[in-house]
Amino acid sequence: MTFITRIRTLKGAGVLADRAAKDTFPVFPRYSLVYGFNGSGKSTLSRLFSSLQAGKCQEGLPEGCAFELELEGGAVLKSPDELTGLQEKVCVFNTDFIERNLQWNTG
């Protein structure tokens, strides 16, 4: 099993602060819960992970957003063109998923 260990770099991700590889990012524990006030970056963060599910940057990410996610063992997945490899291993359930898969507006 492959684990995403941390966000290595982040640039232009809306309210989320830009970070460089030299910055110290915390390592993700096996299970993480993300919560916060409206506008605090939860959807943007979920779209980073959803990009791994799709193998490409997701709509809804700010224009010019760039990021690198580090995997267990040191492999790095980078936006915009190096996000493939985890499509069958990542599943994100967020508002984008609901809009794509549930037709609330049509009854």
All heavy atoms as an XYZ file, in Angstrom:
823
protein
N       0.835     -1.173      0.000
C       0.000      0.000      0.000
C       0.887      1.245      0.000
O       1.906      1.285      0.663
C      -0.897     -0.010      1.234
C      -1.862      1.153      1.262
S      -3.018      1.118      2.637
C      -4.040     -0.232      2.162
N       0.523      2.243     -0.778
C       1.274      3.486     -0.877
C       0.581      4.559     -0.047
O      -0.622      4.746     -0.156
C       1.345      3.946     -2.340
O       1.961      2.918     -3.105
C       2.155      5.209     -2.467
N       1.343      5.263      0.760
C       0.802      6.339      1.577
C       1.309      7.686      1.102
O       2.477      7.810      0.716
C       1.198      6.165      3.053
C       0.536      5.002      3.718
C       1.225      3.818      3.882
C      -0.769      5.095      4.174
C       0.617      2.731      4.492
C      -1.378      4.025      4.789
C      -0.687      2.837      4.947
N       0.440      8.669      1.115
C       0.853     10.053      0.886
C       1.389     10.542      2.215
O       0.675     10.535      3.215
C      -0.339     10.911      0.425
C      -0.953     10.343     -0.853
C       0.097     12.364      0.241
C      -2.319     10.903     -1.186
N       2.652     10.939      2.246
C       3.248     11.294      3.532
C       3.180     12.780      3.846
O       3.065     13.151      5.010
C       4.717     10.834      3.622
O       5.457     11.402      2.544
C       4.806      9.319      3.566
N       3.257     13.625      2.803
C       3.190     15.059      3.083
C       3.037     15.854      1.801
O       3.281     15.349      0.712
C       4.416     15.542      3.843
C       5.692     15.534      3.049
C       6.896     15.892      3.917
N       8.095     15.938      3.126
C       8.748     17.044      2.808
N       8.337     18.205      3.239
N       9.835     17.007      2.080
N       2.633     17.090      1.963
C       2.641     18.043      0.854
C       4.044     18.621      0.836
O       4.508     19.170      1.828
C       1.601     19.148      1.060
C       0.201     18.553      1.123
C       1.710     20.188     -0.058
C      -0.876     19.534      1.525
N       4.725     18.458     -0.282
C       6.119     18.910     -0.359
C       6.206     20.384     -0.728
O       6.951     21.142     -0.115
C       6.855     18.053     -1.374
C       8.318     18.291     -1.380
C       9.015     17.205     -2.145
N      10.429     17.485     -2.109
C      11.232     17.317     -3.124
N      10.784     16.811     -4.244
N      12.503     17.611     -3.025
N       5.471     20.792     -1.767
C       5.427     22.205     -2.150
C       3.991     22.578     -2.465
O       3.177     21.740     -2.848
C       6.306     22.508     -3.386
O       5.786     21.831     -4.517
C       7.755     22.126     -3.148
N       3.703     23.862     -2.336
C       2.371     24.373     -2.612
C       2.503     25.830     -3.030
O       3.169     26.606     -2.359
C       1.508     24.257     -1.350
C       0.038     24.593     -1.456
C      -0.657     23.660     -2.449
C      -0.614     24.469     -0.089
N       1.887     26.162     -4.169
C       1.975     27.534     -4.674
C       0.655     27.906     -5.337
O       0.100     27.130     -6.115
C       3.106     27.657     -5.695
C       3.261     29.045     -6.251
C       4.364     29.106     -7.282
C       4.406     30.504     -7.867
N       5.101     30.547     -9.124
N       0.138     29.066     -5.003
C      -1.044     29.597     -5.656
C      -2.315     28.829     -5.362
O      -3.192     28.747     -6.203
N      -2.424     28.276     -4.154
C      -3.587     27.456     -3.791
C      -4.584     28.250     -2.954
O      -5.029     27.807     -1.903
C      -3.142     26.197     -3.063
N      -4.918     29.422     -3.433
C      -5.930     30.226     -2.753
C      -5.508     30.627     -1.357
O      -4.415     31.144     -1.148
N      -6.356     30.347     -0.394
C      -6.130     30.760      0.980
C      -4.991     29.986      1.648
O      -4.424     30.437      2.638
C      -7.441     30.637      1.806
C      -7.816     29.190      2.008
C      -7.357     31.389      3.109
N      -4.623     28.821      1.099
C      -3.540     28.028      1.674
C      -2.196     28.696      1.394
O      -1.931     29.138      0.283
C      -3.560     26.602      1.113
C      -4.841     25.808      1.353
C      -4.780     24.471      0.635
C      -5.075     25.614      2.832
N      -1.361     28.751      2.398
C      -0.076     29.436      2.287
C       0.867     28.709      1.336
O       0.901     27.480      1.308
C       0.579     29.560      3.662
N       1.618     29.463      0.554
C       2.650     28.880     -0.304
C       3.720     28.253      0.576
O       4.074     28.791      1.629
C       3.289     29.952     -1.189
C       2.374     30.434     -2.300
O       1.248     29.912     -2.417
O       2.782     31.342     -3.043
N       4.208     27.114      0.136
C       5.261     26.414      0.864
C       6.282     25.898     -0.138
O       5.939     25.502     -1.235
C       4.692     25.233      1.642
C       3.566     25.576      2.588
C       4.062     26.258      3.805
N       4.556     25.253      4.700
C       4.560     25.364      6.002
N       4.104     26.441      6.571
N       5.030     24.412      6.755
N       7.544     25.896      0.255
C       8.623     25.390     -0.592
C       9.141     24.079     -0.001
O       8.903     23.775      1.168
C       9.749     26.415     -0.665
N       9.855     23.312     -0.800
C      10.378     22.016     -0.359
C      11.276     22.172      0.860
O      11.370     21.270      1.679
C      11.111     21.330     -1.497
N      11.927     23.312      0.998
C      12.815     23.511      2.143
C      12.045     23.751      3.431
O      12.579     23.597      4.524
C      13.779     24.661      1.885
C      13.107     26.011      1.739
C      14.136     27.105      1.478
C      13.526     28.436      1.196
N      12.687     28.990      2.210
N      10.761     24.133      3.330
C       9.926     24.322      4.511
C       9.637     22.973      5.152
O       9.613     21.948      4.494
C       8.587     24.990      4.157
C       8.771     26.398      3.613
O       9.797     27.032      3.927
O       7.886     26.849      2.865
N       9.390     22.991      6.435
C       9.055     21.768      7.141
C       7.548     21.580      7.135
O       6.815     22.358      7.723
C       9.566     21.820      8.590
O      10.967     22.053      8.575
C       9.286     20.526      9.309
N       7.104     20.579      6.436
C       5.694     20.201      6.423
C       5.515     19.034      7.374
O       6.349     18.128      7.408
C       5.271     19.735      5.024
C       4.616     20.789      4.199
C       5.357     21.552      3.326
C       3.252     20.997      4.280
C       4.755     22.509      2.539
C       2.637     21.950      3.496
C       3.387     22.712      2.634
N       4.438     19.018      8.104
C       4.213     17.850      8.962
C       3.924     16.608      8.118
O       3.377     16.701      7.026
C       2.984     18.245      9.775
C       2.307     19.312      8.981
C       3.384     20.003      8.202
N       4.311     15.467      8.641
C       4.035     14.197      7.986
C       2.611     13.796      8.359
O       2.205     13.899      9.511
C       5.054     13.125      8.430
C       4.697     11.762      7.885
C       6.457     13.526      7.986
N       1.849     13.358      7.360
C       0.476     12.936      7.614
C       0.476     11.643      8.426
O       1.221     10.712      8.112
C      -0.277     12.672      6.310
C      -0.521     13.893      5.481
C      -0.172     13.900      4.145
C      -1.108     15.029      6.013
C      -0.406     15.009      3.353
C      -1.349     16.146      5.236
C      -0.995     16.141      3.906
N      -0.382     11.552      9.427
C      -0.567     10.261     10.097
C      -1.371      9.339      9.188
O      -1.846      9.757      8.129
C      -1.361     10.622     11.361
C      -2.070     11.886     11.014
C      -1.195     12.607     10.012
N      -1.555      8.114      9.583
C      -2.291      7.159      8.752
C      -3.705      7.653      8.458
O      -4.206      7.495      7.353
C      -2.333      5.800      9.416
C      -3.070      4.811      8.561
C      -2.940      3.412      9.074
N      -3.740      2.547      8.219
C      -3.412      1.354      7.867
N      -2.283      0.848      8.292
N      -4.199      0.634      7.106
N      -4.367      8.228      9.433
C      -5.712      8.774      9.256
C      -5.695     10.253      9.608
O      -5.086     10.643     10.601
C      -6.722      8.064     10.161
C      -6.804      6.582      9.897
C      -6.191      5.669     10.747
C      -7.487      6.096      8.789
C      -6.258      4.312     10.497
C      -7.551      4.744      8.527
C      -6.935      3.857      9.391
O      -7.000      2.521      9.134
N      -6.360     11.056      8.794
C      -6.411     12.496      9.034
C      -7.846     12.972      8.893
O      -8.583     12.499      8.025
C      -5.532     13.258      8.031
O      -4.192     12.877      8.168
N      -8.220     13.904      9.719
C      -9.516     14.549      9.641
C      -9.263     16.019      9.343
O      -8.472     16.666     10.027
C     -10.275     14.402     10.961
C     -11.588     15.153     11.076
C     -12.613     14.585     10.089
C     -12.116     15.083     12.497
N      -9.901     16.525      8.296
C      -9.728     17.920      7.913
C     -11.039     18.647      8.180
O     -12.086     18.242      7.690
C      -9.343     18.045      6.420
C      -9.208     19.495      6.015
C      -8.060     17.278      6.143
N     -10.987     19.676      8.971
C     -12.176     20.463      9.264
C     -11.768     21.920      9.438
O     -10.604     22.230      9.648
C     -12.894     19.946     10.526
C     -12.074     20.048     11.789
C     -12.186     21.154     12.627
C     -11.167     19.047     12.133
C     -11.431     21.254     13.778
C     -10.413     19.133     13.281
C     -10.550     20.233     14.104
O      -9.802     20.326     15.242
N     -12.738     22.816      9.319
C     -12.466     24.235      9.499
C     -13.633     25.069      9.030
O     -14.632     24.553      8.513
N     -13.521     26.349      9.233
C     -14.556     27.293      8.835
C     -14.668     27.360      7.315
O     -13.723     27.001      6.598
C     -14.241     28.690      9.382
C     -14.310     28.774     10.875
C     -13.143     28.886     11.624
C     -15.531     28.736     11.529
C     -13.204     28.968     12.999
C     -15.593     28.814     12.910
C     -14.424     28.929     13.647
N     -15.798     27.833      6.826
C     -15.964     28.083      5.390
C     -14.855     29.024      4.930
O     -14.532     29.992      5.609
C     -17.330     28.703      5.102
C     -18.463     27.720      5.292
O     -18.248     26.515      5.328
N     -19.671     28.237      5.402
N     -14.279     28.717      3.788
C     -13.228     29.571      3.236
C     -11.845     29.310      3.801
O     -10.919     30.062      3.529
N     -11.675     28.227      4.563
C     -10.366     27.968      5.172
C      -9.457     27.070      4.333
O      -8.320     26.832      4.715
C     -10.548     27.360      6.575
O     -11.191     26.107      6.499
N      -9.950     26.562      3.170
C      -9.099     25.797      2.272
C      -9.372     24.308      2.229
O      -8.631     23.569      1.578
N     -10.424     23.835      2.883
C     -10.728     22.396      2.884
C     -10.998     21.864      1.485
O     -10.465     20.821      1.106
C     -11.939     22.104      3.780
C     -11.789     22.504      5.229
C     -13.049     22.210      6.022
C     -14.305     22.854      5.475
N     -14.358     24.308      5.485
N     -11.822     22.560      0.716
C     -12.136     22.098     -0.644
C     -10.906     22.136     -1.531
O     -10.677     21.223     -2.330
C     -13.255     22.942     -1.253
O     -14.462     22.700     -0.578
N     -10.094     23.163     -1.402
C      -8.858     23.243     -2.187
C      -7.950     22.069     -1.850
O      -7.402     21.417     -2.744
C      -8.136     24.577     -1.936
O      -9.007     25.648     -2.294
C      -6.843     24.669     -2.717
N      -7.801     21.771     -0.573
C      -6.970     20.641     -0.156
C      -7.529     19.335     -0.706
O      -6.782     18.497     -1.228
C      -6.885     20.593      1.370
C      -5.979     19.542      1.975
C      -4.540     19.733      1.509
C      -6.061     19.587      3.484
N      -8.848     19.163     -0.652
C      -9.442     17.925     -1.178
C      -9.224     17.826     -2.686
O      -9.079     16.726     -3.221
C     -10.921     17.827     -0.825
O     -11.710     18.708     -1.587
N      -9.193     18.949     -3.384
C      -8.956     18.930     -4.836
C      -7.523     18.539     -5.168
O      -7.264     17.969     -6.240
C      -9.329     20.269     -5.446
C     -10.840     20.474     -5.488
C     -11.236     21.824     -6.021
N     -12.686     21.929     -6.003
C     -13.349     22.968     -5.511
N     -12.697     24.019     -5.036
N     -14.659     22.976     -5.508
N      -6.574     18.836     -4.297
C      -5.202     18.357     -4.515
C      -5.206     16.832     -4.539
O      -4.645     16.205     -5.441
C      -4.261     18.842     -3.413
C      -4.043     20.335     -3.241
C      -3.041     20.584     -2.112
C      -3.596     21.000     -4.510
N      -5.855     16.225     -3.548
C      -5.902     14.767     -3.478
C      -6.764     14.182     -4.593
O      -6.460     13.120     -5.130
C      -6.386     14.315     -2.106
C      -5.444     14.704     -1.002
C      -5.833     15.571     -0.011
C      -4.144     14.218     -0.978
C      -4.962     15.941      1.002
C      -3.261     14.582      0.027
C      -3.666     15.445      1.023
N      -7.824     14.873     -4.953
C      -8.679     14.431     -6.048
C      -7.912     14.429     -7.376
O      -8.193     13.634     -8.264
C      -9.909     15.331     -6.142
O     -10.819     14.842     -7.073
N      -6.931     15.297     -7.498
C      -6.082     15.317     -8.693
C      -5.315     14.011     -8.827
O      -5.071     13.542     -9.938
C      -5.108     16.494     -8.639
O      -5.799     17.718     -8.669
N      -4.954     13.394     -7.717
C      -4.285     12.090     -7.758
C      -5.251     11.011     -8.216
O      -4.883     10.088     -8.928
C      -3.716     11.739     -6.388
C      -2.668     12.685     -5.830
C      -2.213     12.218     -4.460
C      -1.499     12.830     -6.767
N      -6.504     11.132     -7.776
C      -7.531     10.174     -8.187
C      -7.748     10.237     -9.693
O      -7.899      9.214    -10.343
C      -8.834     10.473     -7.446
C      -9.972      9.552     -7.797
C     -11.236      9.873     -7.022
O     -11.252     10.704     -6.132
N     -12.306      9.211     -7.369
N      -7.741     11.449    -10.256
C      -7.988     11.636    -11.691
C      -6.716     11.523    -12.532
O      -6.787     11.321    -13.744
C      -8.621     13.003    -11.922
N      -5.554     11.676    -11.917
C      -4.297     11.653    -12.663
C      -4.014     12.956    -13.379
O      -3.126     13.031    -14.219
N      -4.776     13.999    -13.048
C      -4.579     15.329    -13.636
C      -5.169     16.373    -12.690
O      -5.996     16.046    -11.840
C      -5.251     15.427    -15.010
C      -6.748     15.218    -14.954
C      -7.372     15.298    -16.328
C      -8.881     15.109    -16.201
N      -9.554     15.222    -17.470
N      -4.755     17.622    -12.860
C      -5.261     18.691    -12.000
C      -6.773     18.827    -12.161
O      -7.295     18.764    -13.270
C      -4.593     20.024    -12.334
S      -2.921     20.138    -11.711
N      -7.447     19.004    -11.047
C      -8.895     19.092    -11.039
C      -9.392     20.501    -11.283
O      -8.745     21.479    -10.906
C      -9.433     18.607     -9.690
C      -9.269     17.120     -9.500
C     -10.050     16.342    -10.542
O     -11.259     16.241    -10.452
N      -9.357     15.796    -11.521
N     -10.567     20.575    -11.926
C     -11.235     21.865    -12.058
C     -11.540     22.355    -10.650
O     -11.752     21.568     -9.738
C     -12.538     21.700    -12.835
C     -12.338     21.357    -14.280
C     -13.670     21.227    -15.009
O     -14.673     21.796    -14.546
O     -13.686     20.541    -16.037
N     -11.577     23.633    -10.489
C     -11.854     24.198     -9.176
C     -10.601     24.604     -8.437
O     -10.673     25.377     -7.480
N      -9.440     24.077     -8.846
C      -8.196     24.560     -8.255
C      -7.916     25.942     -8.830
O      -8.204     26.199     -9.998
C      -7.032     23.623     -8.573
C      -6.967     22.325     -7.777
C      -5.896     21.407     -8.352
C      -6.701     22.606     -6.312
N      -7.359     26.838     -8.031
C      -7.062     28.173     -8.556
C      -6.126     28.108     -9.763
O      -5.245     27.239     -9.837
C      -6.375     28.875     -7.377
C      -6.836     28.132     -6.171
C      -7.015     26.710     -6.617
N      -6.319     29.017    -10.696
C      -5.446     29.081    -11.871
C      -4.016     29.326    -11.409
O      -3.755     30.172    -10.569
C      -5.901     30.204    -12.793
C      -5.187     30.197    -14.121
C      -5.755     31.205    -15.092
O      -6.970     31.447    -15.058
O      -4.956     31.746    -15.880
N      -3.094     28.553    -11.941
C      -1.688     28.688    -11.577
C      -1.291     27.903    -10.344
O      -0.136     27.951     -9.927
N      -2.221     27.183     -9.765
C      -1.914     26.368     -8.584
C      -0.907     25.287     -8.972
O      -1.043     24.631    -10.006
C      -3.194     25.741     -8.037
S      -2.926     24.626     -6.648
N       0.113     25.111     -8.153
C       1.122     24.076     -8.379
C       1.424     23.408     -7.042
O       1.441     24.071     -6.003
C       2.387     24.679     -8.966
N       1.654     22.099     -7.092
C       1.917     21.382     -5.849
C       2.698     20.112     -6.118
O       2.723     19.600     -7.236
C       0.608     21.048     -5.122
C      -0.355     20.222     -5.933
C      -0.353     18.842     -5.846
C      -1.249     20.827     -6.800
C      -1.231     18.077     -6.597
C      -2.144     20.077     -7.554
C      -2.127     18.693     -7.450
N       3.343     19.627     -5.072
C       4.042     18.353     -5.092
C       3.624     17.597     -3.845
O       3.607     18.152     -2.749
C       5.560     18.535     -5.066
C       6.134     19.243     -6.264
C       7.638     19.449     -6.163
O       8.213     19.221     -5.075
O       8.230     19.840     -7.173
N       3.290     16.320     -4.030
C       2.925     15.462     -2.909
C       3.956     14.346     -2.810
O       4.288     13.700     -3.805
C       1.526     14.877     -3.109
C       0.408     15.907     -3.229
C      -0.895     15.238     -3.596
C       0.253     16.690     -1.945
N       4.473     14.157     -1.612
C       5.494     13.135     -1.395
C       4.842     11.855     -0.901
O       3.962     11.883     -0.038
C       6.512     13.629     -0.367
C       7.698     12.713     -0.194
C       8.737     13.304      0.733
O       9.057     14.504      0.583
O       9.229     12.566      1.609
N       5.291     10.736     -1.445
C       4.771      9.429     -1.064
C       5.760      8.717     -0.161
O       6.949      9.049     -0.127
C       4.518      8.571     -2.308
C       3.633      9.167     -3.392
C       3.516      8.201     -4.560
C       2.270      9.531     -2.842
N       5.248      7.727      0.550
C       6.100      6.878      1.365
C       7.203      6.318      0.468
O       6.944      5.893     -0.659
C       5.240      5.754      1.920
C       5.926      4.842      2.877
C       4.968      3.803      3.416
O       4.214      3.212      2.617
O       4.977      3.604      4.624
N       8.423      6.372      0.906
C       9.546      5.905      0.101
C      10.236      7.019     -0.660
O      11.245      6.810     -1.300
N       9.638      8.246     -0.641
C      10.296      9.397     -1.240
C       9.857      9.777     -2.641
O      10.286     10.805     -3.157
N       9.033      8.970     -3.305
C       8.551      9.345     -4.633
C       7.720     10.622     -4.525
O       7.061     10.855     -3.518
C       7.710      8.231     -5.235
N       7.772     11.453     -5.565
C       7.060     12.732     -5.561
C       6.170     12.804     -6.796
O       6.610     12.535     -7.910
C       8.059     13.914     -5.561
C       7.333     15.240     -5.640
C       8.936     13.867     -4.316
N       4.903     13.159     -6.577
C       3.965     13.418     -7.668
C       3.805     14.920     -7.778
O       3.609     15.596     -6.766
C       2.624     12.743     -7.392
C       2.681     11.225     -7.255
C       1.312     10.670     -6.911
C       3.197     10.584     -8.522
N       3.899     15.454     -9.022
C       3.919     16.904     -9.232
C       2.826     17.334    -10.192
O       2.543     16.650    -11.171
C       5.259     17.339     -9.831
C       6.467     16.958     -9.034
C       7.735     17.322     -9.787
C       8.956     16.809     -9.059
N      10.188     17.136     -9.772
N       2.254     18.488     -9.894
C       1.313     19.083    -10.848
C       2.116     19.949    -11.806
O       3.192     20.410    -11.459
C       0.275     19.931    -10.115
O       0.867     21.104     -9.597
N       1.662     20.149    -12.999
C       0.398     19.677    -13.546
C       0.492     18.345    -14.278
O      -0.527     17.725    -14.558
C       0.024     20.782    -14.533
C       1.331     21.267    -15.056
C       2.287     21.152    -13.895
N       1.700     17.886    -14.618
C       1.818     16.766    -15.560
C       2.327     15.454    -14.990
O       2.443     14.486    -15.724
C       2.740     17.170    -16.715
C       2.213     18.372    -17.476
O       0.994     18.466    -17.636
O       3.030     19.209    -17.896
N       2.656     15.401    -13.719
C       3.208     14.169    -13.144
C       2.357     13.712    -11.965
O       2.847     13.559    -10.846
C       4.654     14.405    -12.714
C       5.579     14.754    -13.869
C       6.988     15.066    -13.407
O       7.447     14.485    -12.404
O       7.629     15.904    -14.055
N       1.066     13.475    -12.219
C       0.135     13.104    -11.156
C      -0.399     11.682    -11.298
O      -1.288     11.286    -10.552
C      -1.041     14.090    -11.122
C      -0.678     15.517    -10.720
C      -1.869     16.440    -10.919
C      -0.198     15.556     -9.280
N       0.120     10.916    -12.236
C      -0.414      9.572    -12.455
C       0.265      8.544    -11.551
O       1.378      8.756    -11.092
C      -0.250      9.147    -13.924
O       1.128      9.192    -14.265
C      -1.043     10.044    -14.845
N      -0.467      7.449    -11.330
C       0.084      6.340    -10.568
C      -0.776      5.924     -9.390
O      -0.654      4.807     -8.907
N      -1.636      6.814     -8.914
C      -2.479      6.477     -7.769
C      -3.968      6.506     -8.100
O      -4.802      6.486     -7.201
C      -2.208      7.446     -6.604
C      -0.829      7.391     -5.971
C      -0.732      8.379     -4.818
C      -0.504      5.993     -5.486
N      -4.329      6.513     -9.377
C      -5.732      6.656     -9.772
C      -6.624      5.599     -9.133
O      -7.748      5.887     -8.776
C      -5.894      6.601    -11.301
C      -5.306      7.775    -12.013
C      -3.870      7.536    -12.432
O      -3.096      6.880    -11.773
N      -3.499      8.098    -13.567
N      -6.176      4.385     -9.002
C      -6.994      3.306     -8.444
C      -6.861      3.215     -6.926
O      -7.505      2.380     -6.300
C      -6.595      1.968     -9.071
C      -6.749      1.933    -10.578
C      -8.194      2.080    -11.025
O      -9.075      1.509    -10.358
O      -8.441      2.779    -12.033
N      -6.044      4.076     -6.322
C      -5.775      3.961     -4.887
C      -6.287      5.143     -4.069
O      -6.252      5.089     -2.846
C      -4.274      3.806     -4.663
C      -3.731      2.546     -5.297
C      -2.254      2.425     -5.100
C      -1.768      1.161     -5.795
N      -0.371      0.937     -5.612
N      -6.727      6.199     -4.729
C      -7.216      7.393     -4.024
C      -8.683      7.593     -4.372
O      -9.071      7.498     -5.537
C      -6.411      8.652     -4.432
C      -7.000      9.900     -3.820
C      -4.951      8.500     -4.041
N      -9.477      7.855     -3.350
C     -10.887      8.162     -3.558
C     -11.254      9.345     -2.672
O     -11.070      9.285     -1.453
C     -11.754      6.960     -3.227
S     -13.489      7.248     -3.592
N     -11.711     10.415     -3.280
C     -12.054     11.636     -2.547
C     -13.556     11.848     -2.621
O     -14.138     11.853     -3.705
C     -11.310     12.861     -3.139
C     -11.749     14.139     -2.456
C      -9.803     12.657     -3.018
N     -14.166     12.005     -1.467
C     -15.594     12.283     -1.378
C     -15.728     13.724     -0.894
O     -15.571     14.011      0.282
C     -16.275     11.315     -0.404
C     -17.751     11.515     -0.318
C     -18.584     11.008     -1.297
C     -18.308     12.201      0.745
C     -19.959     11.178     -1.222
C     -19.675     12.384      0.833
C     -20.499     11.877     -0.150
N     -15.955     14.634     -1.838
C     -16.110     16.051     -1.507
C     -17.296     16.611     -2.287
O     -18.027     15.872     -2.943
C     -14.812     16.820     -1.797
C     -14.388     16.774     -3.248
O     -15.106     16.287     -4.122
N     -13.200     17.286     -3.539
N     -17.506     17.919     -2.234
C     -18.649     18.512     -2.930
C     -18.552     18.310     -4.446
O     -19.577     18.168     -5.109
C     -18.791     20.010     -2.612
O     -17.569     20.673     -2.934
C     -19.111     20.231     -1.148
N     -17.352     18.275     -4.993
C     -17.186     18.025     -6.426
C     -17.699     16.624     -6.779
O     -18.365     16.438     -7.792
C     -15.716     18.157     -6.844
C     -15.150     19.545     -6.608
O     -15.931     20.519     -6.603
O     -13.926     19.655     -6.436
N     -17.388     15.651     -5.944
C     -17.866     14.281     -6.156
C     -19.393     14.250     -6.149
O     -20.014     13.624     -7.008
C     -17.315     13.356     -5.065
C     -17.836     11.950     -5.148
C     -17.164     10.993     -5.888
C     -19.003     11.582     -4.489
C     -17.655      9.694     -5.972
C     -19.498     10.291     -4.575
C     -18.821      9.347     -5.312
N     -19.976     14.922     -5.187
C     -21.436     14.945     -5.073
C     -22.057     15.572     -6.317
O     -23.010     15.035     -6.887
C     -21.869     15.685     -3.793
C     -21.450     14.872     -2.566
C     -23.372     15.948     -3.791
C     -21.569     15.596     -1.257
N     -21.510     16.688     -6.778
C     -22.051     17.352     -7.969
C     -21.927     16.484     -9.222
O     -22.799     16.499    -10.078
C     -21.355     18.694     -8.179
C     -21.760     19.734     -7.156
C     -20.997     21.039     -7.311
O     -20.342     21.244     -8.355
O     -21.049     21.836     -6.370
N     -20.828     15.719     -9.340
C     -20.623     14.852    -10.508
C     -21.506     13.614    -10.477
O     -21.913     13.117    -11.520
C     -19.160     14.390    -10.584
C     -18.196     15.385    -11.147
C     -16.845     14.733    -11.446
N     -16.298     13.963    -10.353
C     -15.477     14.448     -9.410
N     -15.121     15.713     -9.436
N     -15.004     13.668     -8.459
N     -21.788     13.084     -9.304
C     -22.403     11.771     -9.211
C     -23.832     11.723     -8.678
O     -24.509     10.721     -8.866
C     -21.522     10.855     -8.347
C     -20.203     10.602     -9.007
O     -20.117      9.869     -9.971
N     -19.164     11.259     -8.512
N     -24.277     12.743     -8.015
C     -25.635     12.770     -7.487
C     -26.399     13.902     -8.158
O     -25.909     15.024     -8.237
C     -25.636     12.955     -5.982
C     -24.867     11.879     -5.196
C     -24.821     12.214     -3.724
C     -25.451     10.503     -5.423
N     -27.569     13.619     -8.627
C     -28.351     14.591     -9.368
C     -29.441     15.205     -8.483
O     -30.630     15.020     -8.709
C     -28.956     13.919    -10.606
C     -27.956     13.278    -11.521
C     -26.923     14.249    -12.052
O     -27.258     15.338    -12.495
N     -25.664     13.887    -11.982
N     -29.062     15.934     -7.460
C     -30.011     16.534     -6.530
C     -30.951     17.510     -7.241
O     -32.125     17.596     -6.913
C     -29.284     17.268     -5.415
C     -28.448     16.394     -4.545
C     -27.091     16.397     -4.483
C     -28.892     15.375     -3.642
N     -26.660     15.441     -3.589
C     -27.759     14.810     -3.060
C     -30.144     14.889     -3.276
C     -27.826     13.786     -2.128
C     -30.213     13.869     -2.352
C     -29.069     13.341     -1.790
N     -30.447     18.243     -8.190
C     -31.238     19.263     -8.857
C     -32.330     18.686     -9.754
O     -33.317     19.352    -10.050
C     -30.342     20.186     -9.690
C     -29.397     20.978     -8.813
O     -29.699     21.241     -7.652
N     -28.265     21.348     -9.365
N     -32.178     17.452    -10.199
C     -33.165     16.854    -11.089
C     -34.133     15.940    -10.330
O     -35.008     15.338    -10.954
C     -32.468     16.045    -12.205
O     -31.710     14.997    -11.617
C     -31.601     16.938    -13.047
N     -33.995     15.839     -9.024
C     -34.914     15.034     -8.221
C     -34.403     13.655     -8.094
O     -34.991     12.721     -7.736
